[in-house]
Amino acid sequence: MKTRFLFLKPFSLAILIISLSLTAVADDLNHAPEAATGLQKRHDVFAKHAMVVAANPLAVDAGIQMLKRGGSAVDAAIAVHMVLTLVEPQSSGIGGGAFMLYYQKNQAKVETFDGRETAPAAATPDMFIGENDMPLPFYDAVIGGKSVGVPGDLRMLEMAHKRHGKLPWATLFGPAIALSEKGFAVSPRLHALIARDKYLPLQTASREYFYHADGSPLKIGENRKNLQLARVLRKVAKGGANAFYTGKIAKDIVATVQAHPTNAGQMTEADLANYKAKVRTAVCGSYRSYKLCGMPLPSSGGITALQILGILDQFDVAALRPGSTAAVHLISEAERLAFADRNQYLADSDFVNAPVAGLLDKAYLTKRAALISLDQSMGKAEPGTPSGTVSSVLGQDNALELPSTSHFSIVDKWGNAVSMTASIEDAFGSRHMVDGFLLNNELTDFSFNPEEEGKPVANRVEPGKRPRSSMAPTLIFDNQNNLVGLVGSPGGSSIIGYVVKTIIGIIDWKLTMQQAIDLPNFGSRNGPTELEKGSSLEMLQLPLQAMGHTVKVSEANSGLHGIVRVKNGWAGGADPRREGVARGY
């Protein structure tokens, strides 16, 4: 094989040495297939005018229905999300929060909408510290009212609709109300998650909804109505988000949060009434000849993904085959560096002066790239010192984010687009059901330890603060500023790596959206190098260990849903690891 020079441009002598090392391992292709093994074979779906890709076919149908009626991408997003609240309650819903990126084609403008949950006014930095002055075990914190943040979904969606909706607000709730009243077929994934969750049946309302009288879980294909949710959606359809944030629904939420006998929360009706969604400025950066825009803080997803890609921009990743030892090593090392910075500096920007510009500075990322050895893993990366660093924040935060959540991507007939990720955090959130919907446990995305070495941790709990997230809805633009793609995923803090993998697949490896989504998942969150269980990457354990990696093989249950521009319209891909589909017209 002809040796390829893998750096795009000369930098320091150290980087030149790295590039020569990389050529030595570039031939290590391992003959790995491009797609993860054991997955249902899928093909890209093509549409001329508009497209919806989401986690459940019923939700996709609702979105397409709105688009065909003349609705905007935002209209379709609302309809999709309401149906997901019903049919995929374990992952997202009106009891949680979300981030939305919206692209308005006629103005070539990107807006971001922040519907992240907030801590109640009575929250304290030590609320997840136990009687022994140690952080609570994770599920001791999750189960009950203490973990529940003030939901943000409906306020955010109402704000986006007022700016960009075309159909009446009430119309958008029609499909979800009809399904709630007529019933929907329980999916295999929902059944499996109900069957294995040991906390869900401990909560009375959840037990009554998700289980039969004998304690058995809802069966696959069983018709399940949710008349309580239908009543809530009718109220919100008629009265707007205020019907949720004030009145009986708000009283019911607060009563449930405060009633837990051992782990009560402090949310009040005033917390709900005072919740505000926010419009924020997208965080954008370059990779190769493309511009990428993502969600800013309080989500770390956009910044961290751009850091990873900014580091990899120093290397010719296209010279590496997907699934090779060299590719997994290089990308994982870049991720270690970015996650070290993320855990040190990133938190709600309304509370913390995070050095975002410094973290994304090209000179800084070039220095970080020079720390990568192409024949030896660095193990655990240390955070860098970007310009604008706040020296008083020293604590490395390792808040646990579990892989629930849902993502959908939508393009309407005018070329406007929505990339939206929504969550209630863990599967089934806090396990508490109120009026037919589940309440989140997003406050456990905060650092349980408020201090480290006597210094405050950036992502500590504070009243009114939004916990740091990893959700990474992303828009991709070409060098003429035309929208060419949008993507995102569920998966806790693994979301970042899933999205990065897919972007690299599309840009560097020239794969279709579906092919890029199908690639085996891998990466590092500055811990072990994680390889997707059951994929072709399992064969890389020994060569990676020889390079100093600590390797962990585990489930990597992404839910990537994306759309790319093609010659005569759009092509969509849905992750075969979940139940989503792509449809358009």
N, C-alpha and C positions, 0 to 999 in steps of 0.2 A: 504493500500500500504506500502511496506517496505521502511523505510527511507533510502535515499541514501546520502552518504557523497560526497559533490559536489566539493570539492577542490582536485586537483590532488596530492598536496604535501603540508606539513605544512610550514607556514611562520610565521608571527608575531601573537601575541595574537589578534590583531585587525582583521586580516584576518580570524582567527579561528572563531571569533564571527560572522563575515559576513557569513561564510560557514554554521553555524548553523541556521542563519536567512533564508538562502536560502532553507534549507530543509523544512522550515515551509510553503514556498509558492510553492514548487515543485509540490505539489498535485493539484495546480490550473491549470488544463489542458483545461478548457473551452470547451472541446469537439470540438475544432476548426478543420476543415478540413485542409489537408496539402496544398491544392491549393487554390489560390484566386478564389472567386466565380465569375461567369459571364464570364469566359474566355473559349475560344474554347478549347475543349479537344484535347490534342496532346500526341503523344508517341515518345519516343526516336527513332532516325533513326540510323540504323546500317550499317557499311561499313567495308569491309575487308582490303582495301588498302589505301584509301584516302578519305578526306571529306572536304566540304566547308559549313559553316553556315554564312549567311549574310542576310541583311535586305530586299532583294527583290529577287524573284525567277529568274529574268533575270540576275541579277548579279551573283547569285550562278551558273547558267548555264554557264556563261562565265568562271568562275573559274574552274569548272569541265572540261570544254573543254580544257583549258590549261594543266590541270593535266593529262588528257588522252593523250595529245600530247607529253608527256614527260617533261612537265614544272615542276618547283619547286614550293614550297609554295609561294615564293616571286613572281614568275611569275603569279601565280593565283591571288595573292593579287592585283597586278597592274591591271589585267583585271577586277577583281571585282570592284575596286575603280573607274575605268573609267566608267563602266556602272552605278554605283551609282551616279556619277556626273550627268548623264542624267536622270535616272528614280527616284531618290530620292534627287532632288536638294535642298530641304529645309534643309537637314541634313549635307551634306558634299560635297566635290568636289574639283576640282583643284584650285578653288579660296580660299581655306582654308589651314588647316594644319593637321598634324597627328603624332601619335606616334606608332611605330612598335616594338614589341618584336619578335625576331627571334631565334629559337632553331635549331642548327645544330647537328643532331644526331651523325654523325660519329666522331665528336670532343667533344660531350657532352658540347657544348658551347652555351651560351646565349649572344646575342648582342641586344642592343637597338638603334633604329634610331629615332632621334629627328628632326621632320619636323614642329615644332611649328612656328607660325608666329612671326615676330619681329616688334617692333616699328620703324618707320622711323627715320633717323638720325636727323631730325628737331623736333622730339617729345620732349615735356617738361613735368615735373612732374605735372604741374597744368593745363594740357590741357583739363581736364574734370571739371574744376572749372568755374562756370558761372560769369556773371558780378556782381552778388550780393555776391561774395566770398563764395558761397555755391556750393556743387557738383551739376552738371546738373542732371535733371530727367533722368532716364535710357534711355528712348527711344529718348529723345532729343540728347543724345550722340550717340545712335546707328545709327539712320537714317542719312545717308550722308556719306562723305568720311573720317571724323575724326576717326571713329571707325575701319577703315580697316587696318589690319596688313599686312605686306609683306608675301604673301602666301609661304608655305613651302612644300606642298605635292609633287610636281613633282621633286624637287631637292632631297628630301628624298628617293622617290621611285627609282630614277635613281641611287643613291648611293647604295641602297640595291640590285638593279639588277646587278650592276657591280660586287658585291661581291658574290651574290648567285643565279643569274638568269641562266637558262639553254636555254631558247628559245630566239630568237632575240627580241630586244626591240620593234620593229615595229609590230611584230606579236601580242603582248599583247593588242594593241589598236583596233584590228580588230573587235571584237564583239561590242564595244561601237560605233565605226564609222558606222557599218552596221545598228545598231538600231537607231542611230541619223538620218541616211538618209532614212530609211524605216519607222521609227516611232515606238512608243511604246504605250501601252494602259495605260492611266492615272489611277493610283490606287485610291482606296477609301480614303486612308490616304492623299495622295497628294491633291486630290480634296477638302477634308474637310479643310485642312490647307490653301489652296488658298482662299477658300470661306470666311474664318473668319479673314483673315489678313487685317487689315485696312491700313497698310503702303505700302504693295506691289504694289497696283495699282497707287500709287502716283509717282512711278518712271517709266519713259516712256518705256524703253526697257523691264522692268519686266511686265508692263501692257500689252504690245503688245504680249509677249510670253505666259503669264499665263491666259489671259482673252480674251473673244470675243469682237468684236466691240461694242456690247451693254453693255459691262461691266460685263457680267456674267462669272463665272470661268469655266475653263476647266471641262468637265463632266467626270464622272467615265466611264472608258472604251474607251474614245475618243482617237483616234490615234493622237499622237503629234510628229512631226518631229522637229529636231534641227539642221538645216544645218550649222548654224554658229559654233556650237560646233564641228560638224564633220570636218569643215575646220581647226579648232584649233587642234584637235586631230591628223589630218593628218600631220600638221606641226610638232607637237611634236614627232609623230612616226618617222618621217623622220629626223628631226634635233636635237632630244634629248631635254632635259629640257631647253637648251639655246634658243630654238625657242620660249619659253614662257617668259623667263626672260630678253630677249633682243629683239629688233626689234619691229614690228608693234603691237604684242599682248601687250608687256610691255608699249608701248606708249598709247594704248587704255586704259589700266588699270589706268595709271597715270592721263590721261585726265579726266576720270570719277571720280576718287578720288578727284581731285582738282577742279572740276567744280561745286560742290554743292553750291547753292547761299548763304546758311546760315550756313552750317556745313562742310566746305571744309576740306579735309585732306592735309597732307604735304608730302605724299609719292612722291619720284622721281624715274626716271629711274635708277639712280645710286643705290637706295635702292634695287630695284629688281635685278639688275646685280650683286650686292655684297652679295646677300643672300647665306648663307651656311647651309646645313644640317649637323647634327653632330651625330657621334657615341658616345654613353655614356655607362657607366658601370651600369648594372642592379642593382637595390636595392633588396636584398634578405633577407629573414628571415625564421624562423621556426614557425610552428603551429602543435601541436601534434607531430606526427612522420614525418611530411611532410615539404618540403622546398618550399617556394613560392617566385617567382621573379616577380618584377613589374617595372614600368617605374620610373626612378629617376627624380629629378628636371630638367626642370621647371614644370613637373607635380607633384602635391602633392598626386596623386592617389595611387601610390605604397607605399610611406612612411606612409600615413595615414591609409591605409588598413592594413599594417603590424603592426602599432601601435595598432589598434583596436583588431586585432587577438592576438597580444602579451599580451594585457591586459586580453582578454578572455581565454588565455592559462592557467591562474591561476584558472579557474573555470571548472567544469565538465558540459559543455554545453550539452553534450549528454544526461544528465539526465533530461533535460527539453524538453517538447514536442513543436514542431513547432506550433506557433500560441498561445501559452499560455502567460498569463500576465507575468509570471516569465521570460520567454525567451525574450519577447519584452522589458521588463524593463532592464534586465541585459545588453543586447546588446546595447540598446540605451544609457545607462549610459557610457559604454565603448566608444561609438562614441562621446559623449559630450567631454570627456577628450582628445581624439585624435584631434577633430576639434578645441578645444581651442589652442592646440599646433600648429596645421596647420595654423590657422589664425594669429598667432603671429610670427612664425619663417620662414615659407616656401615661397620661391620665387626662381626666376632664379638663379641657383648656380654660373653662370658666373658673377653675380653682388652682390650676398649676400652670406656671409659665414654661411649658415644654419647649425645648430648643428645636422645633420642627425644621426651620430653615437650615440650621446647622446640620441636622441629621441627613438632610437631602442634598446638601452641598456636594457638587461633583468632586471637588478636591478632597473633601472628607471621605467620600466613598472610594476614591482611588486609594487613599491611605488604608482604608479598611480592606480593600481587595488585596493589597500587598501582604497582608497577614496570612493569606491562604497559601499553604503548601500543597502541591498537587500530588505528593506521594505520601503525605502523613496528615492525619486529622489533628486539629488543634485541641480536640477534646471539648472542654468548656471554654467558651469565649468570654472575654471580659468586655464590659462596656467601654466605648470610646469616650473622647472628650470633644464633642462638637462645639462649635461656636455658639454662644448663648446658653451654655450649661448653667443650671442653677445648682450651685455647690451645696446648698443646704439639704438637697434631696439626695440621699445616698442609698436608701434601702432598695435592694433588689426584690421585686415583687414577683411571686410565683403563684398568683391566684389561679385556682383550678377552674377551667372552663370545659364543660362536658359537651360531647358532640350531639346536641339536638339541633333545633333551628330549621329554617326553611328558606329557600331562595327562589325567586322567579325573575325572568327576563321577558320584556314585552317591547315590541315595536308596533306603532300604529301606521295607518295608511299615509300619514303626512311625514313619516320618517322620524317622529318623536319617539323617545325611548325611555323606559323605566328599568333600572336594575335595583331590585329591592330585596333586602335580607331581613327577616323577621324572626323573633325568638321568644320563648318563655324560659330559656336557659337549659336546664336539665330536661330529660324526657318527662313529660307531665308536670314540669315546673315544681312548685311547692307541694304538689299533689292535692291542693285544696281547690274544689270546684264551687263556684258561686253562680247561681242563676244560669247554669248550663255551660259555663266556660271556666277554664282553668286559670289560676293565678300563677304568675311567674315566681322564680326564685333568683332573680337577677342580682340581688344585693350580695350574693355569694361570689359575684365576679369582682368585688372589692378585695383588697388584701386583708386577710384576717389579722395580720400583724400590723398595727398602725405605725410602728417605729422599728428601725434597725440601727443598732449602735448609737442609740439616743437621737437619731435623726428621723424626721417623718418620711414615710413611704409615700410616693406621689399618688398611688392609687388607694390610699386609705379611705375609710368611710368618713364622710362629712355630711351634715344636713343639706338637702337639696342637690347634692352632687350626683352625677351620673357615673355608674361604674364603667371602667374601661372595658371595651369590647374588642373582639377580633373580626367582627363581620366586615367583609370586604367586597361589597358590590362595586363593580368596575366597569368603566367605559373606555373603549379603545378608539383612537383617532389616527388617521394617516397624516402624512406631512402636509396635506392640503386642508387639514382640520375637518375632514369628513368622518363621520361616525362609521367605523368598520366592524365594531364588535362590542358585545356586552356580556358579562359573565359574573358569577358569584356562586357561593356554596354555603351549606351548613357545615358544622364540624368542630365547634369550639375553637380553641386556638390553632387547630390544624387547618382551619379555613384558609389561612394565609398561604400555607404551602400548597393546598389544593388549587387555589387560584393561580399562584405563580407557575405551577406545573402546566396548567392549561394554557396560560399566556405564552410560555416558552414553546409549548407544542405547536401553537398557531403561528407565532412569529419566527422562531428559529428553525423549527423542524417542518414547517409548511404543511401541517396536518389540517384536516377539516376539524370543525368544532367537535363533532362526535368522536373522532379519532383522538383528539387531545384530551377530552373528558375520560375516554376509556383507558388512557395510559395508567399503569399502576401508580398508586400513591406512595410517596416516600418523603423524607425530609427530616429536619432536626429543629426542635424548639429550644436549642441550646442544652439539650440533654442527650439521650441516646439517638442514634440514627435509626429512624423508624421505617420499616419496610412493610408493605401491605401483605397481610396473611393470605395465602392461597394464590398469590401472583407470581409471575416469573422472577420477580426481584428476590425471592427467597434464596435463589442460587448465589446471590451476591454476599451472603453472610460472611463466608470465609475470606474472600478477597478484601472486603471492607474491614474486617477485624485485623487482617494483616497490615492495614494502613492505620491502625490505631483507633478505629471506630468501636464504640460499644453499640451493639446492634440489638434492636428490639423488633420482633416480628409480631404484628398485631392487626386487628381489624382496622380498616381505614375507610369508614363508611361515609364518604363524601356524598353530596347531593348536588353536584355541579349542573347548572342549567344555563346555557348560553346561546347566543345568536351571533352570526357573522354576516356581513354583506357579501353577496355573490353577484355575478354578472347581471342576472335578471331578477334580483330580489333579495331574499334572505334565506339562510340555512340555519337550522336550529339543532341542538343536541341536548339530550337529557341523560342524566347519569343512570346507567343500568344497575347501580348498587341500590337504588331506591325505586320508587313507583312512578316517577314523573314521566311526562311525555312532552313532545313538541308538536304544535299544530298551528296551521296558518291558512291563509286564503289569498 
